[in-house]
Amino acid sequence: MNQYALPGTETNNNIFSACSLQSIGTVLVGKQDTCFVDREGSFCGNALREADEQCDAGFGNPNDPCCAENCRYRDPTFQCSDGNDVCCTNCSFAATSKVCQKASSERDFSCQETSFCPGNSASCSIQFKTSGACGNFGQCRTPPQPESARCQGFCEATRNQISCICSGVQNECKICCKASAGAPCAVANSSLNIQDGAGCSQGFCLNGNCREAVLDSTERIFSFFDGFSADTIARWFRDNIVAAVLVCTFIAWIIGGSIVRFSDKRKMKKFNREFDVYKEKFDEYIEHRSVDPRVMTRRTSDRQRRSGQGVRTDSRNFEMAPLMEERRMIQ
């Protein structure tokens, strides 16, 4: 296995080395009993048509015109679903004039030709080019086997040689060829560069040079959220039900705690305001009533007794006496 991605033009592009097969086999044997288990039935809501589903509009899309929430057509006369089938228009097979696959560019390795809908099916029959430029100065061809690459490399198409990757950082992003399997790999033409963005040992190719790939913090954040969608979140919750419950519980605990804390703060502020008002009134009363009310009561009683009047007691004096005593204890 190569240390970075290949363009797919080599004849053994889909073949693993003996070392890679051994490493992969060890992992597969150890995990086959727990990981490779067939899913029981289909999962309605993941935007993938599975098993006995007629359609699947995905999670959070209840207003799809063709597909209902139970993954069945809304009308028995519907032939397909616009959300699941590329050759579907208004829940019916699209006309043969509808393009379902655009032709690939001359720098693309797929060699795809412009394809049209068949008119009697919802699937798109992909057509391929049998000639024309592709990839890194290669040529489209009809492959000898279905799984073989359709884009023939520059070396095979123009020189009847074998495409290879030159050693050394300075030549990794150049078109290289070798005469035979055991021959050395050399630069075919110094003016022919592998297309920008192709992988190399240090990162990616740019203008024929291997540049180190460094992502800044902003790019990393955007690349992390690029694949996020409602379907992705729903699939993650389904596959990680325990973690999902813990996350939801933690979020609910944070929200609930914040609400309780906010309520307690409001109650405390209200209590402090009322306490300040009562304290201010109490201080004003004490300031104007500097003499002990009980002494004032005794003096008033003596005057009333000498004048022959009955003793009248001001209830307010006795009501304030405990407050005065409490204030002296506080001071």
Buried (B, 14 or more C-beta within 10 A) or exposed (E): EEEBEBBBBBBEEEEEEEEEEEEEEEEEEEEEEEEEEEEEEBBBBBBBBEEEBBBBBBBEBEEBEBBBBEBBBBEEEBBBBBBBBBBBBEBBBBEEEBEBBEBBEEBBBBBBBEBBBBEEBBBBEEBBBEEBBBBBBBBBBEBEEEEEBBBBBBBBBBEEBBBBBBEEBEBBBBBBBBBEEEEEBBBBEEEBBBBBEBBBBBEBBBEBBBBEEEEEEEEEEEEEEEEEEEBEEBBEBEEEEEEBEEEEEEEEEEEEEEEEEEEEEEEEEEEEEEEEEEEEEBEEBEEEBEEBBBEEBEEBBEEEEEEEEEEEEEEEBEEBBEEBEEBEEEE
